[in-house]
Amino acid sequence: MMLLSELLENMNYEQVVGATDVEIGGLCTDSRRIKKGDLFFCYEGGNADSHKFAEDVVKDGAAAVVCERKLGVPIPQIIVKDGRSQVALAARAFYGFSDRNLKLIAVTGTNGKTTTTYMLASIFHAYGRKTAIIGTLGINYCDKFIAPELTTPDPVFLHSVFADMVSAGVEYVFMEVSAHALHFGKIVGLEFEAGIFTNCTQDHLDFFGNMRDYAECKKLLFLPGRCRRAVINSDDNLGIELLSLTENAVSYGLKNPADVFAVDVRESLNGSTFVLNLFDELYEIELGIPAEHNVYNALAAAACANLLGVKTSVIAKGLKSLKTVEGRLERVARYNGAEIFVDFAHTPDGLEKSLKSLKKLCKGRLYCLFGCGGNRDRTKRPVMGAVAAKWADFCIITSDNPRFEDPFDIISEIEVGVKPYGKQYVTVTEREIATEYAIRLLENNDVLLVAGKGGEHYQEIAGIKHSYNDNTVIKKIIGD
């Protein structure tokens, strides 16, 4: 419980209508979940304007409303310029500024966020610290697991989790910060010990419209006062720009000059080894996760950990002990002498990196099974088709999460990019049937990449999330 007047001390508002000595029992942004005594936040969203639900929440017992215009309701109103941004500030205060008792590390970028957070958690576990992970695979800390909904949770839930983490003794929190989270102000008020930038390639253009606006959102993580230190990929175009704009930034990479880099990189389907140059200190690193892009992720994690005081020997131990990350180029099975990998690769860049890495390690034929999500960026569909056709010997095009689109239409748009390469391919709408078809093609030394869904445990079709997991389906098919 907290008085409205106490919350207002930590919010930015333009006008107060009504008394402020009312008790607030909770914060709510969804009118369907309002509880008696809640403070309800109204703002214009992409699909709806929650101001129109103000009268409904009054009937259900809301104590006050935060709104962007004056409403005709008989409870206190806090008029603000941007209701969405005030949610984060209010939530932070309501949960006692719990974030101040945690060391927060943010990771943003199109690809690599999840793996980098897991690498960091493994390093800090080796360092003897209690850690938490927040991201696409869910929230993990102190033997607790909260199933994923959004890459970066909404502020009310996020700050409630921070409070519980503090109670559980968590010290370090490694969290993915998506472009959407930055756009919607979910992390307003937070200060990070470090911010990591992995890369910026095509994704989410259905929302952002163009790459420039998408990139500008990524840059928001590195505004002055938001990250005490920055770790930035010097081989990425936006990374180069960020390095010129960001104070207290260090660089990592494999191609352009960087503060942290790797030499003598040796790859196999089992993982990679390389010599890490960490601010001029050399150390042999073993990774149990294959592919060059995971070397990049390891460099980012190593640079960040070093800045936070972790010795290089401990960094090496932590990286070596991480054997896999669910759905991130995960080696899930061996069948008929062939290797099967599951990967979240759902962007042109992500798919190309995984296929390119597997191609140079594959001694037989490389097969790629993939699809594209419905009601998302359509422009990447032919591009991903072209990427798959370029690197794979044979493609199986299937459904991902079709949502409210016809899977046949999605597949047809992917085919546009595949056909010019003249490669063999098939289309199989049902993903499980497609997976079994692909597996039965495998022979000794072949590799199959099942891409697009990674660690997801559902398939969204016509608004319904059906239970589905690539890893589980593959093991069922091969009888493992």
C-alpha positions in Angstrom: 0.0 0.0 0.0 1.1 3.5 -0.7 -0.5 6.9 -0.7 -1.1 8.5 -4.1 0.8 11.6 -2.9 3.9 9.5 -2.3 3.8 8.0 -5.8 3.4 11.5 -7.3 6.7 12.5 -5.8 8.4 10.2 -8.2 6.2 10.9 -11.3 6.1 13.6 -13.9 2.6 15.1 -14.2 0.9 18.2 -15.4 -2.2 18.4 -13.3 -4.0 16.7 -10.4 -7.8 16.5 -10.3 -9.1 15.4 -6.9 -7.5 14.4 -3.6 -4.1 12.7 -3.4 -4.4 11.2 0.1 -6.0 8.0 -1.2 -4.3 4.7 -0.7 -3.1 2.8 -3.7 -3.1 -1.0 -3.4 -1.6 -1.8 -6.8 -0.8 -0.6 -10.3 -2.7 -1.7 -13.3 -2.5 -1.2 -17.1 -5.1 -3.8 -18.2 -8.7 -2.9 -17.4 -9.6 -6.7 -17.4 -7.3 -7.2 -14.4 -8.2 -4.2 -12.3 -8.5 -4.8 -8.5 -10.1 -2.6 -5.9 -7.7 0.1 -4.8 -5.6 0.0 -8.0 -4.1 3.0 -9.8 -5.1 2.6 -13.4 -3.0 4.0 -16.3 -4.6 5.3 -19.4 -2.7 5.8 -22.7 -3.1 5.5 -26.4 -1.7 2.3 -27.6 -1.1 0.8 -31.1 -4.4 -1.1 -31.1 -6.5 0.7 -28.5 -6.9 3.7 -26.3 -7.3 2.7 -22.7 -9.0 6.0 -21.8 -12.2 4.5 -23.0 -12.1 1.9 -20.2 -11.8 4.5 -17.5 -15.5 4.3 -16.5 -15.3 0.5 -16.4 -12.3 0.5 -13.9 -14.1 3.0 -11.7 -17.0 0.5 -11.4 -14.5 -2.2 -10.6 -13.0 -0.2 -7.7 -10.0 1.7 -9.1 -8.8 4.3 -6.6 -7.4 6.8 -9.2 -6.4 7.1 -12.8 -3.4 8.4 -14.6 -4.5 9.8 -18.0 -3.3 11.9 -20.9 -6.5 14.1 -20.9 -9.1 15.0 -18.4 -11.9 12.4 -18.0 -15.4 12.6 -16.5 -14.8 10.1 -13.8 -15.5 10.6 -10.0 -12.0 9.5 -8.8 -8.7 11.4 -8.6 -7.1 11.9 -12.0 -3.4 12.5 -12.7 -3.0 14.3 -16.0 0.3 13.4 -17.7 1.9 14.0 -21.1 2.8 10.4 -21.7 0.9 7.8 -19.6 3.0 4.9 -20.8 6.3 6.3 -19.5 4.8 7.1 -16.1 4.0 3.4 -15.6 7.8 2.7 -15.2 8.3 5.6 -12.8 5.3 4.7 -10.6 6.2 1.0 -10.6 9.7 1.7 -9.5 8.5 3.8 -6.6 5.7 1.4 -5.6 8.1 -1.5 -5.3 10.5 0.4 -3.2 13.2 1.2 -5.8 14.3 -2.5 -5.6 16.5 -2.0 -8.6 18.9 0.0 -6.5 19.8 -3.1 -4.6 20.6 -5.1 -7.8 23.3 -4.8 -10.3 21.5 -4.6 -13.7 23.2 -5.5 -17.0 21.3 -4.8 -20.2 21.8 -6.5 -23.5 20.2 -5.1 -26.7 20.6 -6.0 -30.4 18.8 -7.9 -33.1 20.5 -11.3 -32.4 22.6 -12.7 -29.6 20.8 -11.2 -26.6 19.7 -14.5 -25.1 22.9 -16.3 -25.5 24.9 -13.4 -24.2 22.8 -13.2 -21.0 23.3 -16.9 -20.4 27.0 -16.6 -20.9 27.1 -13.8 -18.4 25.1 -15.8 -15.9 27.4 -18.7 -16.3 30.5 -16.5 -15.7 29.0 -14.9 -12.6 27.9 -18.3 -11.3 31.6 -19.3 -11.6 32.4 -16.0 -9.8 30.2 -17.2 -6.9 27.4 -14.7 -7.3 23.6 -15.1 -7.2 22.2 -14.2 -10.6 19.0 -13.7 -12.5 18.2 -13.8 -16.2 15.3 -11.9 -17.8 14.6 -12.5 -21.5 13.0 -14.4 -24.3 13.3 -17.8 -22.6 11.7 -16.5 -19.4 12.8 -15.3 -16.0 15.2 -17.5 -14.0 16.6 -16.9 -10.5 17.2 -18.9 -7.3 15.5 -22.0 -8.6 12.5 -20.0 -9.7 11.2 -19.9 -13.3 8.6 -17.6 -14.8 7.4 -18.6 -18.3 8.2 -16.0 -21.0 5.6 -13.6 -22.3 7.6 -10.7 -23.6 11.4 -10.3 -24.1 11.4 -7.4 -21.6 8.5 -7.6 -19.2 6.1 -4.6 -18.7 7.2 -2.3 -15.9 4.7 -3.2 -13.2 5.6 -6.9 -13.4 9.3 -6.2 -14.0 9.6 -4.1 -10.7 7.5 -6.7 -8.8 10.0 -9.3 -9.9 13.0 -7.0 -9.0 11.5 -6.8 -5.4 11.3 -10.6 -5.2 14.8 -11.0 -6.5 16.1 -8.7 -3.8 14.3 -10.8 -1.2 15.8 -13.9 -2.7 19.3 -12.5 -2.4 20.0 -12.0 -6.1 23.0 -9.7 -6.8 23.3 -9.5 -10.6 20.5 -9.4 -13.2 21.2 -10.0 -16.9 18.3 -8.8 -18.9 17.4 -8.6 -22.6 16.2 -5.1 -23.5 14.3 -5.2 -26.8 13.8 -2.3 -29.2 10.0 -2.4 -28.4 10.9 -2.0 -24.7 13.0 1.0 -25.4 10.4 2.5 -27.7 7.7 2.1 -25.0 9.8 3.4 -22.1 9.7 0.1 -20.1 13.2 0.8 -18.6 12.6 4.5 -17.8 14.3 5.2 -14.4 16.7 2.3 -14.5 20.4 2.7 -14.4 22.5 -0.2 -15.6 26.0 -1.2 -14.5 26.7 -2.0 -18.1 24.9 -2.1 -21.4 25.9 -4.4 -24.3 25.1 -3.9 -27.9 25.3 -7.0 -30.1 24.2 -6.0 -33.6 21.5 -4.3 -35.6 20.1 -6.1 -38.7 16.6 -6.4 -40.3 13.8 -7.2 -37.9 10.5 -5.8 -36.7 10.0 -3.5 -39.7 6.3 -4.3 -39.4 6.4 -2.1 -36.3 9.3 0.4 -36.9 8.8 0.8 -40.6 12.4 1.3 -41.6 15.9 0.4 -40.3 16.7 3.9 -39.3 13.9 4.1 -36.8 14.7 0.6 -35.6 18.3 1.6 -35.0 17.4 4.8 -33.3 15.5 2.8 -30.7 18.5 0.6 -30.0 20.5 3.7 -29.4 18.1 4.7 -26.6 19.8 2.2 -24.2 23.0 4.3 -24.4 21.6 7.7 -23.6 23.7 9.6 -21.0 23.1 8.4 -17.5 21.5 5.1 -18.5 24.5 2.8 -18.6 27.7 3.3 -16.5 29.7 1.3 -19.0 29.0 0.2 -22.6 30.3 -2.9 -24.5 29.8 -2.4 -28.2 30.3 -4.6 -31.3 32.9 -2.7 -33.5 32.0 -4.9 -36.5 28.5 -3.6 -36.8 27.6 -0.4 -38.6 25.4 0.9 -35.7 28.0 -0.3 -33.3 30.6 1.9 -35.0 28.2 4.9 -34.7 27.5 4.1 -31.0 31.3 3.9 -30.2 31.7 7.5 -31.5 28.7 8.7 -29.4 28.9 6.8 -26.1 31.1 7.6 -23.1 32.8 4.8 -21.1 32.4 2.5 -24.1 34.7 -0.5 -24.9 34.6 -2.4 -28.2 34.7 -6.1 -29.2 34.9 -7.8 -32.5 36.8 -10.0 -34.9 37.3 -7.8 -38.0 37.7 -4.1 -37.0 40.2 -2.9 -34.3 38.7 -3.6 -30.9 39.6 -3.6 -27.2 38.5 -7.2 -26.9 39.0 -9.7 -29.7 39.8 -13.3 -30.6 42.5 -15.0 -32.6 43.2 -18.5 -33.7 39.5 -19.4 -33.8 38.9 -23.1 -34.4 35.3 -24.3 -34.9 33.6 -27.7 -34.9 30.1 -28.9 -34.5 30.9 -29.4 -30.8 31.9 -25.8 -30.1 34.8 -23.5 -30.6 38.2 -22.7 -29.1 40.1 -19.4 -29.5 42.6 -17.2 -27.8 40.9 -14.3 -26.1 42.6 -11.0 -26.1 40.9 -9.2 -23.2 42.4 -5.7 -23.0 45.8 -7.1 -23.9 45.5 -10.1 -21.6 45.6 -13.4 -23.5 43.7 -16.6 -22.4 42.6 -19.8 -24.1 38.9 -20.1 -24.3 36.7 -23.2 -24.9 33.1 -22.8 -25.9 30.6 -25.7 -25.9 28.4 -23.8 -28.4 29.4 -23.7 -32.1 29.5 -20.9 -34.7 31.4 -17.7 -35.1 28.5 -15.6 -33.9 28.7 -17.3 -30.6 32.4 -16.3 -30.4 31.1 -12.7 -30.7 28.6 -13.3 -27.9 31.4 -14.7 -25.8 33.6 -11.7 -26.4 30.7 -9.4 -25.4 30.2 -11.4 -22.2 33.9 -11.5 -21.4 34.4 -7.8 -21.9 31.4 -7.0 -19.7 32.4 -9.4 -16.9 36.0 -7.9 -16.9 34.6 -4.4 -16.5 32.6 -5.6 -13.5 35.7 -7.0 -11.9 35.8 -10.7 -12.9 39.2 -12.3 -13.4 39.9 -13.8 -16.9 40.4 -17.3 -15.5 36.9 -17.1 -14.0 35.5 -15.8 -17.2 37.1 -18.8 -19.1 35.7 -21.2 -16.5 32.2 -19.7 -16.8 32.2 -19.8 -20.6 33.5 -23.4 -20.7 30.8 -24.6 -18.3 27.9 -23.4 -20.4 27.1 -26.4 -22.6 24.0 -25.1 -24.4 21.3 -22.5 -24.5 17.8 -23.7 -25.3 17.0 -23.2 -28.9 20.2 -21.2 -29.7 22.0 -23.3 -32.2 21.3 -26.2 -29.8 22.6 -29.6 -30.9 19.5 -31.6 -30.0 20.0 -35.1 -31.6 22.0 -37.4 -33.7 20.1 -39.5 -36.3 21.5 -41.9 -38.9 24.9 -40.4 -38.6 23.6 -36.9 -39.0 23.5 -33.9 -36.6 20.3 -32.0 -35.9 20.3 -28.4 -34.5 17.5 -26.2 -33.4 17.9 -22.5 -33.6 15.8 -19.4 -33.0 17.2 -17.8 -36.2 14.1 -15.9 -37.4 15.8 -13.0 -39.2 17.8 -13.0 -42.4 21.1 -12.2 -40.6 20.5 -14.8 -37.8 19.6 -17.5 -40.4 22.6 -16.7 -42.5 25.1 -16.8 -39.6 23.8 -20.2 -38.4 23.7 -21.7 -41.9 27.1 -20.2 -42.9 28.7 -21.7 -39.8 27.2 -25.1 -40.2 28.0 -25.2 -43.9 31.7 -25.0 -43.4 31.6 -27.7 -40.7 29.2 -30.0 -42.5 30.8 -33.0 -44.3 27.6 -34.1 -46.0 24.5 -32.2 -47.1 23.1 -29.3 -45.2 19.4 -29.2 -44.8 17.4 -26.2 -43.6 13.8 -26.3 -42.3 12.3 -22.9 -41.6 9.3 -20.6 -42.0 8.4 -17.0 -41.2 5.9 -15.6 -38.6 2.6 -14.3 -39.7 1.4 -10.7 -39.1 5.0 -9.6 -38.9 7.6 -8.0 -41.3 6.7 -9.4 -44.7 9.7 -7.9 -46.4 12.1 -10.4 -44.8 10.3 -13.5 -46.1 11.9 -13.6 -49.6 15.2 -12.4 -48.1 15.2 -15.4 -45.7 14.3 -17.6 -48.6 17.3 -16.4 -50.5 19.6 -16.9 -47.5 18.4 -20.5 -47.0 18.8 -21.3 -50.7 22.2 -19.8 -50.9 23.7 -21.7 -48.0 21.7 -24.9 -47.6 21.8 -27.8 -50.1 18.1 -28.5 -49.6 15.3 -26.4 -48.0 12.1 -27.5 -46.3 9.8 -24.4 -46.1 7.1 -24.7 -43.5 5.0 -22.8 -40.9 6.4 -20.9 -38.0 3.8 -19.0 -36.1 1.3 -18.1 -38.8 -0.9 -16.2 -36.4 -3.8 -14.8 -38.4 -2.3 -15.3 -41.9 -2.7 -18.2 -44.2 0.4 -20.3 -44.0 0.3 -20.9 -47.8 0.6 -17.1 -48.4 3.6 -16.9 -46.1 5.3 -19.8 -47.8 4.6 -18.4 -51.2 6.4 -15.1 -50.2 9.4 -17.1 -49.0 9.5 -19.1 -52.3 10.1 -15.8 -54.2 13.6 -15.7 -52.7 14.3 -19.4 -53.1 13.5 -19.9 -56.7 16.2 -17.8 -58.4 18.9 -20.1 -56.8 17.6 -23.2 -58.6 18.1 -25.2 -55.5 15.9 -28.2 -54.6 13.2 -27.5 -52.0 9.8 -28.6 -50.8 7.0 -26.9 -49.0 5.1 -28.7 -46.2 2.6 -26.6 -44.3 2.4 -28.7 -41.1 5.6 -28.1 -39.2 5.7 -31.5 -37.5 5.1 -33.3 -40.8 7.8 -31.2 -42.3 10.2 -32.0 -39.5 9.7 -35.7 -39.9 10.1 -35.5 -43.7 13.4 -33.6 -43.2 14.7 -36.1 -40.6 14.0 -39.1 -42.9 16.2 -37.5 -45.6 19.3 -37.5 -43.4 22.3 -39.6 -44.1 25.8 -40.0 -42.5 27.6 -36.6 -42.0 24.6 -34.5 -42.9 23.4 -31.6 -40.8 19.8 -30.4 -40.4 19.0 -26.9 -39.0 15.5 -26.5 -37.7 15.1 -22.8 -37.5 12.8 -20.0 -36.5 11.2 -21.1 -33.2 14.1 -22.1 -31.0 13.1 -22.6 -27.4 9.4 -21.6 -28.0 6.9 -24.1 -26.5 4.0 -23.1 -28.6 2.8 -22.5 -32.2 0.4 -19.6 -32.6 -2.4 -20.3 -35.2 -5.4 -18.1 -35.6 -5.0 -16.5 -32.2 -4.5 -19.7 -30.3 -1.2 -20.9 -28.9 -0.9 -24.7 -29.4 1.6 -26.7 -27.5 4.6 -27.2 -29.7 8.4 -27.4 -29.3 10.9 -28.3 -32.0 13.2 -30.1 -29.6 10.4 -32.3 -28.3 9.0 -33.0 -31.7 12.4 -34.1 -33.1 13.0 -36.5 -30.2 9.6 -38.0 -30.6 10.2 -38.6 -34.3 13.6 -40.3 -33.8 12.3 -42.2 -30.7 14.8 -40.6 -28.3 
